[in-house]
Amino acid sequence: MEVIHKIGRRKTSVARIYLSKGKDKYTVNGKDFKDYFPTTSLQYKILQPFKITDNLGKFDLSVNVYGGGITGQVEAIRLAISRALSEMSDENKSALKKLGLLTRDPRMVERKKFGQKKARKKFQFSKR
């Protein structure tokens, strides 16, 4: 098996992953993923596709991620990993699809309109 390259997106975050056979080494932007994402909930989201497909500890992962906040980055990485694992076998694809890990979340921040404070909030109206 050669290196699998996939892209995942969430909000304004873009994650490019390179998945290859190895011994459980995950790096994000040159750092270990536990240093880059310090909380356990964020680390769980990265490992979730591997746990679901029983592939924990069988692959090396190299990630380049930019844009957005850390939650958006984690979810972009999770989507890219899910796409890579689903390419390997149909069993993985059905398991990941059942839990909704292969769907790209289309929600984005609504843009601010001119003449308003924010996207939907207006300036205070004064009758007199």
C-alpha positions as CSV (number, residue, x, y, z in Angstrom):
1,M,0.0,0.0,0.0
2,E,1.4,3.4,-1.0
3,V,0.5,6.7,0.6
4,I,-3.1,7.8,0.4
5,H,-3.7,11.6,0.0
6,K,-7.1,13.1,0.9
7,I,-8.6,16.5,1.7
8,G,-11.2,17.4,4.3
9,R,-12.9,20.7,4.9
10,R,-15.0,22.2,7.6
11,K,-16.0,25.9,7.9
12,T,-12.8,27.7,6.7
13,S,-10.4,24.9,7.7
14,V,-8.7,22.7,5.1
15,A,-6.8,19.5,6.0
16,R,-4.6,17.5,3.7
17,I,-3.7,14.1,5.1
18,Y,-1.2,11.5,4.0
19,L,-2.0,8.0,5.3
20,S,0.5,5.1,5.0
21,K,1.1,1.8,6.7
22,G,3.1,2.2,9.9
23,K,3.1,2.1,13.7
24,D,0.7,4.6,15.1
25,K,2.6,7.9,14.4
26,Y,0.3,10.9,13.9
27,T,1.8,14.3,13.2
28,V,-0.1,17.6,12.6
29,N,1.8,20.5,11.1
30,G,5.1,18.9,12.1
31,K,4.0,18.3,15.8
32,D,2.6,15.3,17.5
33,F,-1.2,15.4,17.4
34,K,-1.4,15.3,21.2
35,D,0.7,18.5,21.4
36,Y,-1.2,20.2,18.7
37,F,-4.7,19.3,20.1
38,P,-4.2,19.2,23.9
39,T,-7.8,18.2,25.0
40,T,-9.0,14.6,25.0
41,S,-12.2,15.4,23.2
42,L,-10.3,16.8,20.2
43,Q,-7.9,13.8,20.3
44,Y,-10.9,11.4,20.4
45,K,-12.3,13.0,17.2
46,I,-9.1,12.3,15.3
47,L,-8.9,8.7,16.5
48,Q,-12.7,8.0,16.0
49,P,-12.5,6.8,12.3
50,F,-9.6,4.4,13.2
51,K,-11.5,3.0,16.3
52,I,-14.7,2.5,14.3
53,T,-12.9,0.5,11.5
54,D,-10.6,-1.4,13.9
55,N,-7.5,0.2,12.4
56,L,-6.1,1.8,15.5
57,G,-2.3,1.6,15.5
58,K,-1.9,0.3,12.0
59,F,-1.2,3.5,10.1
60,D,1.1,6.6,10.1
61,L,-0.7,9.9,9.6
62,S,0.8,13.2,8.4
63,V,-1.5,16.2,8.3
64,N,-1.2,19.7,7.0
65,V,-4.0,21.9,8.2
66,Y,-4.7,25.6,8.0
67,G,-7.6,28.1,8.5
68,G,-10.3,28.3,11.0
69,G,-10.2,27.4,14.7
70,I,-9.1,24.1,16.3
71,T,-12.6,22.5,16.3
72,G,-13.0,23.2,12.6
73,Q,-9.5,21.8,12.0
74,V,-10.2,18.6,13.9
75,E,-13.4,18.0,12.1
76,A,-11.7,18.6,8.7
77,I,-9.0,16.1,9.7
78,R,-11.6,13.6,10.8
79,L,-13.4,13.9,7.4
80,A,-10.2,13.4,5.5
81,I,-9.3,10.3,7.5
82,S,-12.7,8.9,7.0
83,R,-12.4,9.4,3.2
84,A,-9.1,7.7,3.1
85,L,-10.2,4.7,5.2
86,S,-13.4,4.3,3.1
87,E,-11.3,4.1,-0.1
88,M,-9.5,1.0,1.3
89,S,-12.6,-1.2,1.8
90,D,-16.3,-1.3,1.4
91,E,-16.7,-2.5,5.0
92,N,-15.0,0.6,6.3
93,K,-17.2,2.8,4.1
94,S,-20.4,1.3,5.3
95,A,-19.4,1.6,9.0
96,L,-18.3,5.2,8.6
97,K,-21.3,6.2,6.5
98,K,-23.7,4.8,9.1
99,L,-22.2,7.2,11.7
100,G,-22.2,10.2,9.3
101,L,-18.5,10.6,9.2
102,L,-18.4,10.8,5.4
103,T,-20.7,13.8,5.0
104,R,-19.1,17.2,4.6
105,D,-20.8,19.7,7.0
106,P,-21.9,22.5,4.6
107,R,-22.6,25.1,7.3
108,M,-20.5,28.3,7.0
109,V,-20.5,31.7,8.7
110,E,-23.1,34.0,7.2
111,R,-21.5,37.2,5.8
112,K,-22.1,40.6,7.3
113,K,-24.3,42.9,5.3
114,F,-23.8,46.6,4.8
115,G,-25.9,48.9,6.9
116,Q,-26.1,46.3,9.7
117,K,-24.1,45.5,12.8
118,K,-23.6,41.8,12.0
119,A,-25.1,39.2,9.6
120,R,-28.6,39.6,11.0
121,K,-28.4,42.1,13.9
122,K,-29.5,45.5,12.9
123,F,-28.6,49.0,14.3
124,Q,-31.1,50.2,16.9
125,F,-34.1,51.9,15.2
126,S,-35.1,55.4,16.5
127,K,-38.5,56.7,15.5
128,R,-37.7,60.3,16.7
